[in-house]
Amino acid sequence: MEAIMQRRQKDALEAYERMWDSGKGSFHPDYDPDASVLEDFVKASRETEELYNAIVKNDVVKVYQKIEEGADVNFVFGSAYSCPEGYTPLMVAAHRGRFSCAQALLREKADPNFVNKAGDLALFWAIDGGVEMMKLFVEYGADIDAISPKGWSPLSYCKAKGKYGATEEKGIYPEDVLLYYGASVYGSGGPPILGTRSPRNSFNPEAENFMRERGSYQNPLPAP
């Protein structure tokens, strides 16, 4: 049995190395070698691609390991990875709600204010990741009043889109989290507005009723 397991492990390692193919291949599922004809084609290092996979799997230990091995925490996965707009490892962690992975990246100087070619702020991806992710970005210096090249601000993004309703963390509106931390700029436009809501600052940890559920963007709130 032990010999069989060793053989299986050996086969798995060999298959893994064939994926990399001395740098001609890739560990990233969206890698597109045909994009090499493009001027902005840039392939990540092995460690950086493995960092991406560790984030997806929420393997925090491996995230730190790959950073120590030299992974680029600010690498932009672009045309080589079927995404001309580009995204960073931090955006991957934020969008997927990988809090501890995002924390590790930010500790290693990942940029919370990165803007991709689509004009999206990294903070937009954190908003999609939930309230705790937003708070983490604020803690590490994200500009909560930044204006994107499209004219959107984090507040306008939250108001129009956010999490499409009360988030899972205590029913808090993402917009109100930013207001609590001092955001004040509403940009021009944003994603298509989904539903309606009454403006109120629901994020106040000092309030006695802070833990209550607070409804949804989708449903108009009843009159007081």
Buried (B, 14 or more C-beta within 10 A) or exposed (E): EEEEEEEEEEEEEEEEEEEBEEEEBBBBEEBBEEBEEEEEBBBBBBBBBBBBBBBBEBBBEBBBBBBEBEBBBBBBBBBBBBBBEBBBBBBBBBBBBBBBBBBBBBEBEBBBEBBBBBEBBBBBBBBBBBBBBBBBBBEBEBBBBBBBEBEBBBBBBBBBBBBEBBBEBBBBBBBBBBBBBEBEBBBEBBBEEEEEBEEEEBBEEEEEEEEEEBBBBEEEBEEE
